Amino acid sequence: ASKGITLVSAADEQAIEEAVGTWVVAQEYLHEPLLSSGGRKFHLRLYLLVTRWDPVGVFLYSEGLVFRSRHAHDGSKPSQSRDIFSSVSRDVEPLMLATIWKEFGRDRASTARSRMLSVLAEVFGHALHESFGDPATLTKERGFDCFDLFGVDLMFDINLQPYVLEVNMGPNLWVDRQGQLEEKLLRAVKEPLVKQLAAWTGARIRLRPEATVEELRAVEEATLVDFA
């Protein structure tokens, strides 16, 4: 189960009352999630790299992870321990993102990816601007720019509608804490990501501070070969 997350219903009056006035986020539970083979619940872990905020440059890593329950899902009886998860465990297995796209089939995978990209564009576009304002103003005020790597957890419902569950500011990049079998898979996903991120940062810091957007894009295209 995920730490710090509690599954409650309208009948859990005490839990709701205790949350009032505290720093919590209330998120509606998805009652009809799209299920994988064997009727198992899953969600995606996507990696987004923001290389610059003015103008915004957002790149989605082509690979990613799928966290899939090892147990059949029972939608009539939501379970905190069984249905709420965000990492590999004895109850949750990791898969490569390509595996779930293959299971979807070409047409459904294409539809799912298109809708997923639209949602991500909204979150890191209009919604971001509405929440934090013009990034150009922030850059001018602080006198420097920055980059961020985000881990985005996303789930589909039975109609292939994507829902962003969480945006992690510090996604887990460990590969060697889940056993040899999982380590091989995690390394295949995360190692190229880290290497390309390092290559990009090395090339980026060698550019002059007043580098043009065209120069920045050229470095991004040359180093972030598995990002789009």
C-alpha positions, 0 to 999 in steps of 0.5 A: 500500500502507498504510505500516507494514503487512506481509503475512506467513504462518506460513512467514515465521518471520524476520518473526514473530521480529522482531516479538516484543517490539515494538509490533505488532498481528497481524490475520488476513488476510481471504481471502474478501472481498466483491468489487465489480464487476469482481472488485475488492477494496474497503473502506469509510472511515466517519467517527464523531464522538464528541461526549461520553464521559459519557454516550457520544454517537457519531454516524455520518456518513451519507456516507463513502468507498470505497477500491476497487482498480483491479485484479481480485482474485486470492485465491490469490495475496495481494499486499502492493502490490495487496491492502493499501491505505488511501488513494487512489493510481494503483492505488486509486480513491475512490467515495462510500459511496452508490455501493457501497450502490447496487451492493449493491441495496436488501435487501443494502445494508440487511442490510450497514448493519444488521450494520455498525452492530451492530459499531460499537456493540460497538466503541464500547460494550461493548468500549470500556468493557472496555478503558478502564473507566467514562468517567465516572471519567475525566471526573471525574479530569481535570476536562474533557470532549473529543470525537473524530473517528475514521476507521473502515476496514471490510470485508465478507466474502462473507457480508456479515459486517463486519470492522473493519480499523482505527480512525484517531484522525486521519482524513485530511481532505485533498481537494486532493492527488489530482487534480481528478477525485478532489478533486471527489468527496473535497470532496463527502464531506468538506466537509459533514462539516467544516462541520457539525463546526465548527458543532457545536463553535461551538454546544457551546462557547457552552453553559454547562459544566454543560449537561444531556444534553438541552441537549447533544443539542439542539445535536447534533441542530440542527448534525449534520444528516448524522450519525445 
